[in-house]
Amino acid sequence: MVGIVVATHGAIGKALLETAIDMVGYPVTAIQSVTLPADVDRATGWKTLVHAVDSVEQGEGTLIMVDMFGGAPATLALSILAERNVEVLTGVNLAMVLRTILHRDNKSLAQLATEVLAYGQRNVTSSSHWLKPSPKIPTE
């Protein structure tokens, strides 16, 4: 089974993880949230994130989802790529966390990352796009 780490600024990741687990309604293993302050020093952040990755590793790799590209969680996660079997996705949202929990069985890390990324992107949308009536096409 692929391990899951949700690493974010502040307690966003913790809230996403707790909400997702509450929604699925059963205990979830090999999953952890990491809160990294924006001013975390690189050594402390590195140790914290590596410890989280190692604690959820089940032999199939770890999917690390972070809040935003370029922030401390993302840059630290990207630096782990060279040392661990991980994939890093940025822009984590509740849909992505739920999809990861519900669909990680019998999937490789690469398969899961591809599926979760696509699902997360589909769930970022404009509501008015879906609710506005289609423009009428003139008939001749």
Disulfide bonds with the S-S distance in Angstrom:
none
